[in-house]
Amino acid sequence: MRPGLWLHRSSAIAALCWLAVASQATFAAPGDERILDAREAASRGNLPRLQQLAAQRSNHVLDAYVGYWLLSAQVARNTEPLPVDSVQRFLSDNEGSVLAERLRSDWLKRLAREGQWSLFDEHYGRLAQPDQELQCHAMQRPGGNARAIETQWLSLTDTPDACDAPLRALVVAGHVSEESVWARFRRLVEAKRLSGAREAAGWTGNDAAQTMDLLGSVLDNPGRFLSSPRARQTATRAQRELVLAAVARQARVEVRDAARRWQEIEDRFPAPERAYAWGQLAWLGAQGQLPEANTWYDRAGNIVMAEEQHAWRVRAALRSVDWARVRRAVEHMPQGLREQSAWTYWLARAHIETGHSREATTLLQRQAGEPHFYGILSAEALGRRFDWPEPALPASIGEMEKVQAMPELQRALTLYRLDLRTEGVREWNWGLRNADDRLLLAAAEYGRREGLYDRAINTADRTKAQHDYSLRYLAPYYDVFSVETKARGLDIAWVYGLVRQESRFQPVVRSSAGAQGLMQVMPATGKWIANKAGFDGYHAGWLTDVEGNVRLGTAYLRNVLDDLGGSPVLASAAYNAGPGRARRWRDPQRTLEGAIYAETIPFSETRDYVKKVMANAIIYARLFDSDRGTLTQRLATIGPSGG
């Protein structure tokens, strides 16, 4: 079925009524220049220019942004007098808006720094979404609850300065043990938060603080430290923790070398500390896809681990195709982690492979048919094909009119038109933060009609009970994709699945690395593939032109697919992380299931990307009525690298 037939399920009458009232904000409007001028002045910190522009009132839909940028700059500058009256007037005039939320947040942080707790208390309760820094300020104010941060003792690693005092207060008050302080120290070292780790160690006493003066040099050159006599000085807890930090850091440089060095000195450490070190080595070894990782996990035993360590314990067992070990590793996970879709599926598979089909069926039925990688695989393991729920009724004319009248969405539309996408996304999400399914579906349809395909997809993805997969999986530019995929013999469903992850169909989006357009083509790659494919007339403008970008992207994808033996799993990984990495992630000696290869990709971004692209392809194939087999068949197997 051609996607134009299912992209828009509203009736013809509803469509005509909508077109009669839809926004036509596609051309430059009066006042646009002032808004863009103010945004530029804000980015440069040009306060005089902002003041000048703020004095020029207008009826532009984004007029409040000029005032916000001015007040935000004034609040951020400690050298500027705090404009209390102006801030309160702005908050009153714009109450309930995302700008009021953001300005109030910035203002509260300055009030806390200056100790103006009366005003802080008056406005803190009006904040809808206080960030971590403000939550910590609130704990420190007179009458605040410092213990509110206790549950985040280990997980809070990116701590704002405002959180240091309540964390320390927990130690001083005896609410956390010395062992918990060292556990926090280790977590901060693992997260490469050097200053926080040093400070946490100092909470255990002056001796530890003096020992930790070496922490920077130890982590900069852990190999040198482990070769020095200091690595044998293990009389105090702080000295041993320093060695453990060096072992963990060296494991990131060369994990086998770190394991060798650790074996030489581990007998100087008590059993719990030995287990911790082996847990670190196992974690890094599993990410490096080393077969020794399983043995190292065994030496770690049942110590408390971070969620990522648990996950890699399962992945290490998967790489070795040891199903009994997979089952034990999943069952050892904390319950909340164990119930995630990936581990539910792999535990079920382990039960199947070890002859426990009843237990497997129970697990698979929990998520079979859900629209994600493991939901689809679970359905297939039960002998079913993926399908989606009965589609929701299309948005009514009244629902569409309600959405169109939302000021947040009107501002978002204008911000997108002015290429202020970050602000546009913020407005859109804020306006729909408490939306029910019907409003979300109407907003998604509104985004589709206005060409905001990323907002349409993300909004439709949020529904809980009523769903419209034609909005979740939009297929714009079908004529272009159809021509280019046919020309290169590519599966159009797979290509759409990839582009959905790359750009959400935004034709001019640019990544932080410089990739551009629908298929996120790097300039150097575009030039190279255009030359290789013999495309005449190539120029840089192709990168942001829909037809040019798709031509370049599909040509490159065809090249990668051919280079990697026709495997869409390897090609998807290569498109995200490079062909060299995709090859290296194969097993040297054994053939792996495509799903195991995908689950054991070391880069979390690429791992998530490959699974989503392959699941997307199944859903697009279903929408296009172009069945190319099951997800299991598409994943196939990945042969050994042989090296």
C-alpha positions in Angstrom: 0.0 0.0 0.0 1.3 3.4 -0.9 1.8 5.4 2.3 -0.1 8.3 1.1 -3.2 6.2 1.6 -2.6 5.6 5.3 -0.7 8.7 6.4 -3.9 10.7 6.8 -6.9 8.8 8.1 -9.1 11.9 8.6 -12.1 12.2 6.3 -12.0 14.4 3.3 -14.5 16.8 4.8 -12.4 17.2 8.0 -9.3 17.8 5.9 -11.0 20.5 3.9 -12.3 22.2 7.0 -8.8 22.0 8.6 -7.1 23.5 5.5 -9.5 26.5 5.7 -8.3 27.4 9.1 -4.7 26.0 9.3 -1.8 28.3 10.0 -0.1 29.8 7.0 3.0 31.0 8.9 5.5 29.8 6.3 6.8 33.2 5.2 8.7 36.0 7.0 6.3 37.9 9.2 6.5 41.5 10.6 8.7 41.5 13.7 10.7 38.3 12.9 13.8 40.3 12.4 13.5 41.8 15.9 13.1 38.3 17.5 16.2 37.0 15.7 18.2 40.1 16.5 17.3 39.6 20.2 18.2 35.9 20.1 21.6 36.8 18.6 22.1 39.5 21.3 21.2 37.0 24.0 23.7 34.5 22.7 26.4 37.1 22.7 25.5 38.5 26.1 24.8 41.9 24.6 22.7 43.4 27.4 22.5 47.0 26.0 21.1 45.6 22.7 18.6 43.4 24.5 17.4 46.4 26.6 16.9 48.4 23.4 15.0 45.6 21.7 12.9 44.9 24.8 11.7 48.5 24.8 10.2 48.0 21.3 7.0 46.3 22.2 5.1 44.5 19.4 2.3 42.0 18.8 4.6 39.3 17.6 3.6 35.8 18.9 7.2 35.6 20.3 7.3 39.0 21.9 7.7 37.6 25.4 10.9 35.9 24.4 12.7 39.3 24.1 11.8 40.2 27.6 12.7 36.7 28.8 16.2 36.8 27.2 16.8 40.2 28.8 15.7 39.2 32.3 17.4 35.9 32.1 20.7 37.6 31.3 20.3 40.1 34.1 19.5 37.3 36.6 22.5 35.3 35.5 24.9 38.1 36.1 25.8 38.4 39.7 27.2 41.9 39.0 23.8 43.1 37.8 21.3 44.3 40.4 18.5 41.7 40.8 15.5 43.1 38.9 12.9 41.7 41.3 10.0 43.9 40.2 10.6 43.2 36.5 10.9 39.5 37.1 7.7 39.3 39.2 5.8 41.3 36.6 7.0 39.0 33.8 6.1 35.9 35.8 2.6 37.4 36.5 2.1 38.2 32.8 3.3 34.9 31.6 2.2 32.5 34.4 2.0 28.9 33.3 4.3 29.3 30.3 7.6 27.6 29.7 9.3 31.0 29.8 7.9 31.7 33.2 9.1 28.3 34.4 12.6 28.8 33.1 12.9 32.4 34.4 11.5 31.4 37.8 14.1 28.6 37.9 17.0 30.9 37.2 15.7 33.5 39.6 15.3 31.0 42.4 18.9 29.8 42.0 20.1 33.4 42.4 17.9 34.0 45.4 19.3 30.9 47.0 22.9 32.0 46.3 22.1 35.4 47.9 20.2 33.8 50.8 16.9 35.5 50.1 14.9 32.6 51.5 11.6 34.4 52.0 11.3 35.1 48.3 12.6 31.7 47.5 9.9 30.0 49.6 7.3 32.1 48.0 8.1 31.0 44.5 9.6 27.6 44.8 6.3 25.9 45.3 5.1 27.4 42.0 7.8 25.7 40.0 6.4 22.7 38.1 9.7 20.9 37.4 12.5 21.9 39.8 15.9 20.6 38.6 18.4 18.9 40.9 20.3 22.1 41.8 17.1 23.7 43.0 16.0 20.7 44.9 19.3 20.8 46.7 18.9 24.5 47.4 15.5 23.8 48.8 17.0 21.2 51.2 19.5 23.8 52.5 17.0 26.6 53.2 15.8 27.1 56.8 13.5 24.2 57.6 14.6 22.2 54.6 14.9 18.5 54.7 18.6 17.5 54.0 17.7 13.8 54.2 15.6 14.1 51.0 18.7 13.5 49.0 19.6 10.3 50.9 17.9 8.0 48.3 20.1 9.5 45.6 23.4 8.9 47.5 24.9 6.5 44.9 23.0 7.5 41.7 23.6 11.3 42.0 27.0 11.6 40.3 26.6 14.8 38.3 26.2 16.9 41.4 25.7 20.6 41.2 27.6 22.6 43.8 24.3 23.2 45.7 24.1 19.5 46.5 27.5 19.3 48.2 26.2 20.7 51.5 23.2 18.3 52.0 25.4 15.3 51.0 28.0 16.3 53.5 25.3 17.0 56.1 24.2 13.3 55.8 27.7 12.2 56.7 28.1 14.6 59.6 24.7 13.6 61.0 25.6 9.9 60.8 22.8 9.0 58.3 25.3 7.3 56.0 28.0 4.9 57.0 31.7 5.1 56.1 31.2 2.1 53.8 28.5 4.1 51.9 30.9 7.0 51.6 33.5 4.7 49.9 30.7 3.3 47.7 30.0 6.8 46.5 33.7 7.4 46.0 33.9 4.4 43.8 30.8 5.3 41.8 32.3 8.8 41.1 35.6 7.3 40.0 33.7 5.0 37.6 31.9 8.0 36.3 35.2 10.0 35.9 34.0 12.7 38.4 37.4 13.4 39.9 36.7 16.4 42.1 33.5 14.8 43.5 35.4 11.6 44.3 38.2 13.4 46.1 35.7 15.4 48.1 33.7 12.3 49.1 36.9 10.5 50.2 37.7 13.5 52.4 34.5 13.0 54.3 36.0 9.9 55.9 38.8 11.9 57.6 41.9 13.9 57.1 44.1 10.9 56.4 41.9 10.0 53.5 41.9 13.5 52.2 45.7 13.6 52.2 45.9 10.2 50.4 43.5 11.4 47.8 45.8 14.3 46.9 47.3 11.7 44.6 44.1 10.8 42.9 44.5 13.1 39.9 47.9 11.7 39.0 46.8 8.1 39.7 43.9 8.4 37.3 46.0 10.3 34.7 48.6 7.5 34.6 47.2 4.4 36.4 49.8 2.1 34.8 52.7 4.0 36.3 51.1 4.1 39.7 50.4 0.3 39.7 54.1 -0.2 38.9 55.2 2.0 41.8 55.8 1.0 45.4 52.8 3.0 46.4 50.5 0.3 44.9 51.8 -2.0 47.6 51.0 0.4 50.4 47.6 -1.0 51.5 47.5 -0.5 55.3 44.6 2.0 55.3 41.3 2.0 53.5 42.2 5.2 51.6 45.4 3.6 50.3 43.5 0.5 49.1 40.8 2.6 47.5 43.4 4.5 45.6 44.8 1.2 44.2 41.4 0.0 43.3 40.7 3.3 41.5 43.9 2.8 39.5 43.0 -0.8 38.6 39.5 0.4 37.4 41.1 3.2 35.4 43.8 1.0 33.9 41.1 -1.4 32.8 39.7 1.3 30.5 43.2 1.6 28.9 44.0 -2.1 28.6 41.8 -4.5 30.6 44.0 -7.6 30.2 47.0 -5.6 31.5 45.0 -4.3 34.4 43.9 -7.9 35.3 47.5 -9.1 35.2 48.6 -6.3 37.5 45.7 -6.9 39.8 46.5 -10.6 40.2 50.0 -9.6 41.4 48.7 -7.6 44.4 45.2 -8.8 45.1 46.2 -11.0 48.1 46.9 -7.7 50.0 43.2 -6.9 49.9 40.2 -8.3 51.9 37.7 -10.4 50.0 35.0 -7.7 49.4 37.6 -5.4 47.8 39.0 -8.2 45.7 35.4 -8.9 44.5 34.9 -5.2 43.7 38.1 -5.1 41.5 37.1 -8.3 39.6 33.7 -6.8 39.1 35.3 -3.7 37.5 37.6 -5.9 35.3 34.7 -8.1 34.3 32.5 -5.1 33.3 35.3 -3.6 31.1 36.2 -7.0 29.8 32.6 -7.7 28.7 32.4 -4.3 26.9 35.7 -5.3 25.2 34.0 -8.6 24.2 36.7 -10.7 25.9 35.9 -14.3 26.7 37.7 -13.9 30.1 34.9 -11.6 31.3 32.8 -14.6 32.3 35.5 -15.9 34.6 36.1 -12.5 36.1 32.4 -12.1 36.8 32.6 -15.5 38.6 35.4 -14.1 40.8 33.4 -11.0 41.6 30.6 -13.3 43.0 27.4 -11.7 44.1 28.7 -8.3 45.1 26.5 -5.2 44.7 26.8 -4.0 41.1 25.7 -1.0 39.1 22.9 -1.8 36.6 25.4 -1.6 33.7 27.6 -4.2 35.3 24.6 -6.5 35.6 23.7 -5.9 32.0 27.2 -6.7 30.7 27.3 -9.9 32.8 24.3 -11.1 30.7 25.9 -9.9 27.5 29.2 -11.6 28.3 27.3 -14.9 28.7 25.4 -14.2 25.5 28.6 -13.7 23.5 29.8 -17.1 24.8 26.3 -18.6 24.0 26.2 -20.1 27.5 22.5 -20.2 28.2 22.7 -21.5 31.8 25.0 -18.6 32.6 22.6 -16.2 30.9 19.8 -17.4 33.1 21.8 -17.1 36.3 23.0 -13.6 35.3 19.5 -12.3 34.6 18.0 -13.9 37.7 20.8 -12.2 39.8 19.6 -8.8 38.6 17.6 -6.5 40.9 13.9 -7.1 40.1 13.3 -3.7 38.4 16.1 -4.3 36.0 15.3 -7.9 35.5 11.8 -6.9 34.3 13.0 -4.7 31.5 12.1 -5.9 28.1 15.6 -7.0 27.0 16.3 -9.2 30.1 12.7 -10.6 30.1 13.4 -11.8 26.5 16.8 -13.2 27.2 15.7 -15.0 30.3 12.9 -16.5 28.3 15.4 -17.6 25.6 17.6 -19.1 28.3 14.7 -21.1 29.6 13.9 -22.3 26.1 17.5 -23.3 25.4 17.7 -25.1 28.8 14.4 -27.0 28.4 12.0 -24.9 30.5 9.5 -24.0 27.9 6.6 -23.2 30.3 8.6 -20.6 32.2 9.7 -19.1 28.8 6.1 -18.9 27.5 5.0 -17.0 30.7 7.8 -14.4 30.2 7.3 -14.0 26.5 3.6 -13.4 26.9 4.2 -10.4 29.1 5.5 -8.3 26.2 4.7 -10.1 23.0 3.6 -7.7 20.3 4.7 -4.5 22.0 6.2 -2.2 19.3 9.9 -2.5 20.2 12.7 -4.9 19.3 12.1 -7.4 22.1 8.3 -7.1 22.0 8.5 -8.2 18.3 11.0 -11.0 19.0 8.9 -12.2 21.9 5.8 -12.5 19.7 7.8 -14.3 17.0 9.2 -16.7 19.7 5.6 -17.6 20.4 4.9 -18.2 16.7 3.0 -14.9 16.1 3.6 -12.1 13.6 3.8 -8.5 14.8 0.6 -6.5 14.6 -0.6 -3.3 16.3 -3.8 -2.5 18.2 -6.9 -1.3 16.4 -6.1 2.3 15.4 -7.7 5.1 17.3 -10.4 7.3 15.7 -8.8 10.2 13.8 -8.9 13.6 15.5 -12.1 15.4 15.1 -12.5 18.9 13.8 -13.1 20.1 17.3 -10.0 18.4 18.6 -7.9 19.9 15.8 -9.3 23.4 16.5 -8.4 23.0 20.2 -4.9 22.1 19.3 -4.5 24.9 16.8 -5.6 27.4 19.4 -2.9 26.3 21.9 -0.5 29.2 22.3 2.4 26.9 23.1 2.0 25.1 19.8 1.6 28.4 17.9 4.8 29.6 19.4 6.5 26.3 18.6 5.4 26.6 15.0 6.8 30.1 14.7 10.1 29.1 16.4 10.5 26.2 14.0 9.9 28.6 11.1 12.7 30.9 12.4 15.0 27.9 12.8 14.9 28.2 16.6 14.3 24.5 17.0 15.5 24.0 20.5 13.1 26.7 21.8 10.4 25.2 19.5 10.7 21.7 20.9 10.6 23.2 24.4 7.4 25.0 23.8 5.8 22.1 22.1 6.7 19.6 24.9 5.6 22.1 27.6 2.2 22.7 26.1 1.5 18.9 25.9 3.1 17.9 29.2 -0.2 16.9 30.8 -2.0 15.9 27.6 -4.3 12.9 27.3 -4.2 10.5 24.4 -6.9 12.4 22.3 -5.0 15.6 22.6 -1.7 13.9 21.8 -3.1 12.4 18.7 -4.6 15.7 17.5 -1.3 17.5 18.2 0.6 14.8 16.3 -1.7 15.2 13.3 -1.3 19.0 13.6 2.5 18.5 13.6 2.3 16.2 10.5 0.2 18.7 8.6 2.6 21.5 9.4 5.6 19.5 8.4 7.0 19.2 12.0 7.5 15.5 11.5 9.8 15.1 14.5 7.1 16.5 16.8 4.4 14.4 15.2 6.3 11.2 15.7 7.4 12.0 19.3 4.0 13.1 20.3 2.2 10.1 18.8 4.8 7.8 20.6 3.5 9.1 23.9 0.0 7.7 23.8 -0.9 5.1 26.4 -4.2 3.5 25.3 -5.2 4.9 21.9 -2.6 4.7 19.2 -2.1 5.7 15.6 0.9 3.9 14.0 0.6 5.9 10.8 1.6 8.9 12.9 4.2 7.1 15.0 5.8 5.9 11.8 5.4 8.7 9.3 6.7 8.2 5.7 7.1 11.6 4.2 9.0 12.1 0.9 7.8 8.7 -0.3 8.3 9.5 -4.0 11.9 10.4 -3.4 12.7 7.4 -1.2 10.9 5.1 -3.6 12.9 6.2 -6.6 16.3 6.1 -4.8 15.8 2.8 -2.9 14.6 1.1 -6.1 17.6 2.5 -8.0 19.9 0.9 -5.5 18.0 -2.2 -4.7 17.4 -1.3 -1.0 14.5 -2.4 1.2 12.5 0.8 1.5 11.1 -0.3 4.9 14.6 -0.7 6.3 15.7 2.7 4.9 12.7 4.4 6.4 13.4 2.7 9.7 16.9 4.1 9.6 15.9 7.6 8.7 13.3 7.7 11.5 16.2 7.2 13.9 18.6 9.5 12.1 16.6 12.7 11.7 12.9 12.1 12.4 12.5 13.3 8.8 13.8 16.8 9.4 15.5 17.8 6.1 17.8 20.5 7.4 18.8 19.1 10.8 22.5 19.1 11.6 24.2 16.9 14.3 26.9 18.1 16.6 29.4 16.2 14.5 28.3 18.0 11.3 26.1 15.3 9.7 23.3 16.9 7.8 19.8 16.3 6.4 17.3 13.4 6.3 20.0 10.7 6.3 22.5 12.6 8.3 25.3 12.5 5.7 28.7 13.9 6.7 30.1 16.5 4.2 33.2 14.4 3.5 31.1 11.2 3.1 28.7 13.0 0.7 31.6 14.2 -1.5 33.2 10.7 -1.4 30.1 8.7 -2.3 29.1 11.2 -5.0 32.5 10.7 -6.6 32.4 6.9 -6.2 28.8 6.6 -7.5 29.5 9.0 -10.4 26.9 11.6 -9.5 27.3 14.6 -11.8 27.0 18.1 -10.5 27.5 17.4 -6.8 27.8 20.4 -4.5 27.4 20.9 -0.7 23.8 22.0 -1.2 22.8 18.3 -1.8 23.3 17.6 1.9 20.2 19.7 2.9 18.2 19.1 -0.3 15.7 16.3 0.2 16.4 14.5 -3.1 20.1 15.1 -3.0 20.5 13.9 0.6 18.5 10.7 0.0 20.5 10.0 -3.1 23.8 10.3 -1.2 22.5 8.5 1.9 21.1 5.5 0.0 24.2 5.2 -2.2 26.4 5.2 0.9 24.1 2.6 2.6 24.2 0.4 -0.5 28.0 0.6 -0.4 28.2 -0.3 3.3 25.6 -3.1 2.8 27.7 -4.7 0.0 30.9 -4.3 1.9 29.4 -6.1 4.9 28.1 -9.1 3.2 24.5 -7.9 2.8 23.7 -7.9 6.5 21.3 -5.1 7.4 22.3 -5.5 11.1 26.0 -4.9 10.3 25.1 -2.1 7.9 22.9 -0.4 10.4 25.7 -0.6 13.0 28.2 0.7 10.4 26.0 3.6 9.4 26.0 4.8 13.0 29.5 3.9 14.2 31.5 3.2 11.1 32.2 0.0 9.1 35.5 -0.8 10.9 33.8 -1.0 14.3 30.9 -3.0 12.9 33.4 -5.6 11.6 35.4 -5.7 14.9 32.2 -6.4 16.9 31.8 -9.8 15.3 32.9 -12.8 17.2 36.4 -14.0 16.0 35.4 -17.7 15.9 31.7 -18.3 16.1 28.6 -17.3 14.3 26.2 -15.2 16.4 22.5 -14.7 16.2 21.8 -11.2 14.8 20.0 -10.3 18.0 23.0 -11.4 20.2 25.3 -9.3 18.0 23.0 -6.3 18.4 22.6 -6.7 22.2 26.4 -7.0 22.7 27.5 -3.9 20.7 29.8 -2.0 23.1 28.5 1.5 22.3 25.2 2.1 24.0 24.1 4.6 21.3 24.8 2.2 18.5 23.3 -0.7 20.3 20.0 1.2 20.9 20.2 2.5 17.3 20.5 -0.9 15.6 17.7 -2.4 17.6 15.4 0.5 16.9 16.2 0.6 13.2 15.6 -3.2 12.8 12.3 -3.0 14.7 11.2 0.1 12.7 11.8 -1.8 9.5 9.3 -4.5 10.6 6.7 -1.9 11.3 7.2 0.1 8.1 7.1 -3.2 6.1 3.7 -3.9 7.8 2.5 -0.4 7.0 3.6 -0.6 3.4 2.2 -4.1 3.0 5.7 -5.1 1.8 6.3 -8.2 3.9 10.0 -9.1 3.9 9.9 -11.7 6.6 10.1 -11.7 10.4 12.4 -9.7 12.5 14.2 -12.9 13.4 14.7 -13.6 9.7 15.9 -10.0 9.0 18.4 -10.2 11.9 19.7 -13.6 10.6 23.2 -14.5 11.8 26.5 -12.7 11.9 29.4 -14.8 10.8 32.8 -14.8 12.5 35.4 -12.2 11.8 38.1 -14.9 11.5 40.7 -12.7 13.1 
